[in-house]
Amino acid sequence: MVVGGWSFYKPVGLKLAAKSESMRLCHHFCVSLRKTTQIMGILMSYSESLKHVIHIMLILGFSALILSSCQSQSTDTKYLLSIEELNDSVPEKVLTLLDSINPEEYKDNESKALYALIKSQALDKTLVDVTNDSLISIAKNYYEDSSDKYHLMKSEYYHGLVNINAGNYDNAIKSLLKAYDLGEETKDYYWQGMAASKIADIFIKNYDGYESLAFSKIALTCLEKTGKKRYIDYALLDLATAYNNVDFSDSCIMTVNKIHRDNDNWLNYEINLLLGNAYIREDNFKQAINVLKDNVIPSGKNTENMAYLALAYLRKGEINKGKQLIDSIGEDENLLSHYVRYELSEELNNENEAYSLLKNLFDKSDDDFKKHLDSKLSVALLNYHETEQELAKLIKAKTKLQVIFIITVIILIFCIIILIILNKFQKQKIKIRDLNAAAKDLNNKIHSTDQNNSKLAKSVQSLLASQFVGLNEMCQALYETENEEKGKKQIAKMMINFINSLSGNNELIQELERLVNYHYDNIYDSFKSDFNDLKEIDYRLFLYSILGFENTTIALIFNTEIRSIYSRRDRLKIRIISSSSANKNKYIAFLYPDGLKKSITGDVGKPQNLYKPNIKFK
């Protein structure tokens, strides 16, 4: 039946099917990581430690890129996902489980969003018409910034349903179009078909029959790809309704005949109601009566079916049967009831009542027409496409930035690897250079040592020979003297002469200086150069100390008391220590050849293994 070119029939559609059919909704997101740690392995074969560093850097770099949008699921999220799987078969149980949970106790936003989505779905499946979008918006806002397109698609779908219930069709159609596009993107034909069906429902409510017909066809095409028979049957019912709304009654009847009738009482009721409407459009009132008279609603008042049946009786001419049905309907305020009463009043020639009913119909239709004129669906569609274009630009820019970032990171990683390699090569080069320098220095030292050993060997031979010259001379003097006492005196005289020569024989002293400089790298000349203001006796003390003379020997040579030698040696030590000479530690060591009482720095205090004659004179 049509008023103002529009059918009064409002299909229950896919919402009933969603309650009774099970489907698989488990959505799992997994990302597998494979280590790529063999890169640069050949180049790094010479250095195990460097390879470990590069392996770690590669793992961290590529893992950071792969894991940049991946988050592990919490225990709460996994539990909610298991509940989500029950939403198709036992939504009442899902609501009970969710009511036992306090979502505010969740620590992660993902669990809160999933809770909001599952509860919104459960409420819809239990036929609770939610009009406040505060709950579903939690899920929608979270998944918009997530890579989880599946749950974003569902969030947009249920956000659209809530806005349909609230009468906000412009917001509803934007959300449903997003869900539709996400279904196409993810090849999820079930949710794509469901979104198309709800968009068609919006156009029905907005009295836009041809748009409703177009989206009903799309919904059927999508749901046929799922192979879900029950949903396909309800999609056929919605398509038949759309045909009927645009006066294609024959197409409506043909489409209804494709539906598989079974034990679904609601489906059978809706089919008969639609067929009765279509037969009335074709003036086949007898067939309409046959279909409608035994059509009983599964639950609730049978008002709509009785109104169509009364209309069929009135138009067939059976006024009394029609009037009896109209009286049984009561004072129902919907358009169909008003129109049936109008036709009854017209058949009964009750012009005043007919006029009053017609005026009410006109006023009601006028209000609906104004609502249609005030509809912002076209603006909403335009805004949606503009938003999608802007979003596409943003995604393109974001993708470009991601590519640049990835390339930059890869280049940075390889630059770091190259720098590490170059640094390692440089260190190896420096190490080899240092080793070569050390080897060269060692060779020089070995050569110098060989030369010194050669000198020392000659000196030892000379010293051994010279040590026994004095012995030979003394033995010769003792042998040539017949009197032993006289010989001893002769020997004593020789020793005294020798001691005196050490004190006053410049040639002998110069020879000793030369000998000391030769064996100790010019130590004596260096000492005289560093301390050029000392007395001659101080130089001699230092010289005799190098030669290893005891304090008593030096005292005899200087013809002084031994205390004087100790005092002079200590003063000289203080002078050396207070100086800035680089060789002062060596000077102290030679000044005290038997070792100092206190260690100062460097070689000071270390005993000097100097050669000392092993011959003693009695």
Residue pairs with C-beta under 8 A, 6 or more apart in sequence:
1 7
1 8
1 277
1 280
1 281
1 307
1 308
1 311
1 336
1 339
2 8
2 247
2 281
3 335
3 339
3 361
3 365
4 365
4 369
5 247
6 207
6 209
6 245
7 241
7 244
7 245
7 277
8 277
8 304
8 334
8 335
8 336
8 339
9 241
9 244
9 245
9 273
9 274
9 277
9 304
10 204
11 201
11 204
11 237
11 238
11 241
11 270
11 274
12 266
12 270
13 197
13 201
13 234
13 237
13 238
13 241
14 194
14 197
14 219
14 231
14 234
14 235
14 238
15 124
15 127
16 234
16 266
16 267
17 230
17 231
17 233
17 234
18 88
18 124
18 125
18 194
19 91
19 125
19 126
19 127
20 230
20 264
21 88
21 228
21 230
21 231
22 88
22 89
23 88
23 190
23 228
24 85
25 84
25 85
25 87
25 88
26 81
26 84
26 85
27 81
27 148
27 150
27 151
29 70
29 147
29 148
31 66
31 67
31 70
33 63
33 66
33 67
35 59
36 58
36 59
36 62
37 55
37 58
37 59
39 54
39 58
40 51
40 54
40 417
41 51
43 421
44 50
44 51
44 54
44 421
45 51
47 424
50 420
50 421
50 424
53 420
54 417
54 420
57 413
57 416
57 417
58 413
61 409
61 410
61 413
64 409
65 406
65 409
69 147
70 147
71 110
73 81
73 110
74 107
74 108
74 110
74 111
76 106
76 107
76 108
76 111
77 108
77 110
77 111
77 114
80 111
80 114
80 115
80 118
81 114
83 94
83 97
83 98
83 118
84 114
84 118
84 121
86 93
86 94
86 97
87 94
87 118
87 121
87 122
87 125
88 125
91 121
91 122
91 125
91 126
92 122
92 126
94 118
94 122
95 119
95 122
95 123
95 126
98 115
98 118
98 119
98 122
101 115
103 111
103 112
103 115
103 116
106 112
106 115
109 142
110 142
110 146
112 138
112 142
113 138
113 139
113 141
113 142
113 143
113 151
113 155
114 139
114 151
116 135
116 136
116 137
116 138
116 139
117 136
117 139
117 143
117 151
117 154
117 155
117 158
119 135
120 130
120 135
120 136
120 139
120 158
120 162
121 154
121 158
123 130
124 130
124 158
124 161
129 165
130 136
130 161
130 162
130 165
131 162
131 165
131 166
132 162
132 166
133 159
133 162
133 163
133 166
136 155
136 158
136 159
136 162
137 159
139 151
139 154
139 155
139 158
140 152
140 155
140 156
140 159
140 175
143 151
143 152
143 155
144 152
146 152
149 182
149 185
149 186
150 186
150 188
152 182
153 178
153 179
153 182
153 183
153 186
153 188
153 191
154 179
154 191
156 175
156 176
156 178
156 179
156 182
156 195
157 175
157 176
157 179
157 191
157 194
157 195
157 198
159 175
160 171
160 172
160 173
160 174
160 175
160 176
160 179
160 195
160 198
161 172
161 198
162 172
163 169
163 171
163 172
163 175
164 172
164 198
164 201
164 202
164 205
169 202
169 205
169 206
169 375
169 376
169 377
169 380
170 375
170 376
170 377
170 379
170 380
171 380
172 198
172 202
173 199
173 202
173 377
173 380
173 381
173 384
174 380
174 383
174 384
174 387
176 195
176 198
176 199
176 202
177 195
177 199
177 381
177 384
178 384
179 191
179 192
179 194
179 195
180 192
180 195
180 196
180 199
181 388
182 188
182 191
183 189
183 190
183 191
183 192
183 193
183 195
183 222
184 192
189 222
189 223
189 225
189 226
190 222
190 223
190 226
190 228
190 231
192 222
193 218
193 219
193 220
193 221
193 222
193 223
193 225
193 226
193 231
193 235
194 219
194 223
196 215
196 216
196 218
196 219
196 222
197 215
197 216
197 219
197 235
197 238
199 215
200 211
200 212
200 213
200 214
200 215
200 216
200 219
200 238
200 242
201 212
201 238
202 377
203 209
203 211
203 212
203 215
203 377
204 212
204 241
204 242
204 245
206 372
206 375
206 377
207 368
207 369
207 372
208 372
208 377
209 242
209 245
209 246
210 246
212 242
212 245
213 239
213 242
213 243
213 245
213 246
216 235
216 238
216 239
216 241
216 242
217 239
219 235
219 238
219 239
220 232
220 235
220 236
220 238
220 239
223 231
223 232
223 235
224 232
224 235
226 232
229 260
230 264
233 259
233 260
233 267
234 267
236 255
236 256
236 258
236 259
237 256
237 259
237 267
237 270
237 271
237 274
239 255
240 251
240 252
240 253
240 255
240 256
240 259
240 274
240 278
241 252
241 274
243 249
243 251
243 252
243 255
244 252
244 274
244 277
244 278
244 281
247 281
249 278
249 279
249 281
249 282
250 282
252 274
252 278
253 275
253 278
253 279
256 271
256 274
256 275
256 278
259 267
259 271
261 267
261 268
261 271
265 298
266 298
269 295
269 296
269 297
269 298
269 305
272 291
272 292
272 295
272 305
273 292
273 295
273 304
273 305
273 308
275 288
275 291
276 288
276 291
276 292
276 295
276 305
276 308
276 309
276 312
277 288
277 308
279 285
279 287
279 288
279 291
279 312
280 288
280 308
280 311
280 312
280 315
283 315
285 312
285 313
285 315
285 316
286 316
288 308
288 309
288 312
289 309
289 312
289 313
289 316
292 305
292 308
292 309
292 312
293 309
295 302
295 305
296 302
296 305
297 305
303 329
303 332
303 334
303 337
304 336
306 325
306 328
306 329
307 325
307 326
307 329
307 332
307 336
307 337
307 340
308 336
309 325
310 321
310 322
310 323
310 325
310 326
310 329
310 340
310 344
311 322
311 339
311 340
311 343
312 322
313 319
313 321
313 322
313 325
314 322
314 340
314 343
314 344
314 347
315 343
319 344
319 347
319 348
322 340
322 344
322 347
323 344
323 348
326 337
326 340
326 341
326 344
329 337
329 340
335 361
335 364
335 365
338 357
338 360
338 361
338 364
339 357
339 361
341 353
341 357
342 354
342 357
342 358
342 361
345 351
345 353
345 354
345 357
346 354
455 518
455 519
456 519
459 515
459 518
459 519
460 611
463 611
463 613
467 613
467 615
470 494
470 498
471 615
473 494
474 491
474 494
474 617
477 487
477 490
477 491
477 494
478 484
478 487
478 488
478 490
478 491
479 487
481 487
481 490
491 617
495 617
499 556
499 557
501 508
502 508
502 509
502 544
502 557
503 557
503 558
503 559
509 540
509 543
512 543
512 547
513 524
513 525
513 543
516 523
516 524
516 543
516 546
516 547
517 523
517 524
517 525
520 546
520 590
523 546
523 583
523 586
523 587
523 590
524 539
524 542
524 543
524 546
526 583
527 539
527 542
527 583
527 587
528 534
528 539
530 579
530 581
530 583
530 587
531 538
531 575
531 576
531 579
531 581
534 572
534 575
537 558
537 568
538 568
538 572
540 557
540 558
541 554
541 558
541 565
541 568
541 569
541 572
542 572
542 587
542 590
542 591
544 553
544 554
544 557
545 554
545 569
545 590
545 591
545 592
545 593
546 590
546 593
546 610
547 610
548 593
548 610
548 611
548 612
549 557
551 562
551 565
551 566
551 569
552 562
554 565
555 561
555 562
555 564
555 565
558 564
558 565
569 591
569 592
572 591
573 588
573 591
573 592
576 584
576 587
576 588
576 591
577 584
577 588
577 600
581 587
585 600
585 601
585 602
585 603
585 604
586 602
586 603
588 596
588 600
588 604
589 603
589 604
589 605
589 606
589 608
590 608
593 607
593 608
593 610
594 607
595 605
595 606
595 607
595 608
596 604
596 605
598 605
599 605
